[in-house]
Amino acid sequence: METENRTDMEATIIRMALVAALAFLAAFITFARPEHFGL
């Protein structure tokens, strides 16, 4: 039971990390477009 719990926790953490990474990428693409640098 403990190993299953740990696996669920790891899966949740990985999922949260992926969502955070996607959100960061979306924000980066939104705010770091070329026109902001005058290109």
C-alpha positions as CSV (number, residue, x, y, z in Angstrom):
1,M,0.0,0.0,0.0
2,E,2.8,2.4,0.9
3,T,4.5,1.9,-2.4
4,E,1.3,2.6,-4.3
5,N,0.8,5.7,-2.3
6,R,4.4,6.8,-3.1
7,T,3.8,6.1,-6.8
8,D,0.7,8.2,-6.8
9,M,2.5,11.0,-5.0
10,E,5.4,10.9,-7.5
11,A,2.9,10.8,-10.4
12,T,1.1,13.9,-9.0
13,I,4.4,15.8,-8.5
14,I,5.5,14.9,-12.0
15,R,2.1,16.0,-13.4
16,M,2.3,19.3,-11.5
17,A,5.8,19.9,-12.7
18,L,4.8,19.3,-16.3
19,V,1.8,21.7,-16.0
20,A,4.1,24.3,-14.4
21,A,6.6,23.9,-17.2
22,L,3.9,24.2,-19.9
23,A,2.6,27.3,-18.1
24,F,6.1,28.8,-18.0
25,L,6.6,28.1,-21.7
26,A,3.3,29.7,-22.6
27,A,4.1,32.8,-20.6
28,F,7.6,32.9,-22.1
29,I,6.2,32.6,-25.6
30,T,3.6,35.3,-24.8
31,F,6.0,37.8,-23.2
32,A,9.2,37.1,-25.1
33,R,7.9,37.6,-28.7
34,P,10.4,39.1,-31.2
35,E,8.6,42.5,-31.4
36,H,9.4,43.1,-27.8
37,F,13.1,43.1,-28.8
38,G,12.5,45.3,-31.9
39,L,13.4,42.5,-34.3
